[in-house]
Amino acid sequence: MRKEFEKNRLDLAYQKQLHYLNGVIAIATIGILSFLGTFIWNKDYLLTGFIIVILLMIISYYLHKKIDKNLKEISNQIRDL
C-alpha cells in the first residue's frame, strides 16, 4: 500500500514536470518567433532583437535541461519502486 502511494506521488510529480516542460517549450518558441518577427520588421533595433533572442534561447535551454534532469530522476525513482 505504501508503494502505491509513493508511485502515485511520483506520477503526479512527473506530470507536473511535463507541464513545466511544455510551458518552457511554448514560451521559448513563441517568444523567439515574436521577437525575431518584430525586430526584423523594424531594422533599427535588429541588434537588440538578436541579443534578446539569444538570451531567451540560453534561458530556455537551461530550464529545459533542468526539467529534463528532474524527469529522469523521477523516472528512475518510479523504476526502483
Summary of the structure (lengths in Angstrom):
residues: 81
radius of gyration: 18.3
end to end distance: 12.0
largest distance: 63.9
contacts: 205
relative contact order: 0.16
helix: 96%
strand: 0%
